[in-house]
């Protein structure tokens, strides 16, 4: 199954971001991809954290959800919409939600980001909990590829990457990690963490990311990539800017690696 990890440099205007995402999804479809994953915050990288509040949508209704469903249907793609703001338990917060749509435009899965990023190195400060309400439940869904093979896809988002216990619960063939890693943390930890999650779970990992200097002054790491179950990087965007990172997932390769090293069967704790 051919997949695409889509890299963006999202800005402060919703429609501009949807236009960019639509163009990149069309490129993924034109290259024969069956599944395309957008990065975290693909629809908005606001000037302030609270900008998300004005764009929040109720589940099942809103321009971003309509865009994702229409794009999936138009291109015959499985589409995972990075994240978008969905209503939370109060007016001061949103859920940072990842939605998956089938090629028929039907929503098949919803995952609310569980782990919320906080970072302060004296120069950069982030605290997602100020405006984001955390999710609580791991989520995975099945993709039926054109060749009839079924792939279990585990949904995670960005900061989740630092919590391997979540990935263990997913028991997936493909782990997706739409992200907006900061340049500082990404430069230090992005690729090692992604390769570790692939190796320890004997699974493919696809990590689409925000990558570049944004209108709001934030700089994200990018380097969107796909890793195989042995930890080999199959494809990666080495530069800032928009990109469609394409890789082929091989079900036989997955089965071979799991037969050779049945570590998942050897778990004790």
Secondary structure as GFF3:
##gff-version 3
##sequence-region A 1 269
A	DSSP	beta_strand	2	7	.	.	.	ID=ss1
A	DSSP	alpha_helix	14	30	.	.	.	ID=ss2
A	DSSP	beta_strand	35	37	.	.	.	ID=ss3
A	DSSP	alpha_helix	51	54	.	.	.	ID=ss4
A	DSSP	alpha_helix	63	75	.	.	.	ID=ss5
A	DSSP	beta_strand	78	80	.	.	.	ID=ss6
A	DSSP	beta_strand	84	87	.	.	.	ID=ss7
A	DSSP	beta_strand	94	101	.	.	.	ID=ss8
A	DSSP	beta_strand	107	112	.	.	.	ID=ss9
A	DSSP	beta_strand	118	120	.	.	.	ID=ss10
A	DSSP	beta_strand	125	127	.	.	.	ID=ss11
A	DSSP	three_ten_helix	128	130	.	.	.	ID=ss12
A	DSSP	beta_strand	139	144	.	.	.	ID=ss13
A	DSSP	beta_strand	150	157	.	.	.	ID=ss14
A	DSSP	three_ten_helix	158	162	.	.	.	ID=ss15
A	DSSP	alpha_helix	164	170	.	.	.	ID=ss16
A	DSSP	beta_strand	174	178	.	.	.	ID=ss17
A	DSSP	alpha_helix	183	201	.	.	.	ID=ss18
A	DSSP	beta_strand	204	207	.	.	.	ID=ss19
A	DSSP	beta_strand	211	213	.	.	.	ID=ss20
A	DSSP	beta_strand	219	221	.	.	.	ID=ss21
A	DSSP	beta_strand	225	227	.	.	.	ID=ss22
A	DSSP	beta_strand	233	236	.	.	.	ID=ss23
A	DSSP	beta_strand	243	248	.	.	.	ID=ss24
A	DSSP	alpha_helix	251	260	.	.	.	ID=ss25
A	DSSP	three_ten_helix	263	266	.	.	.	ID=ss26
###
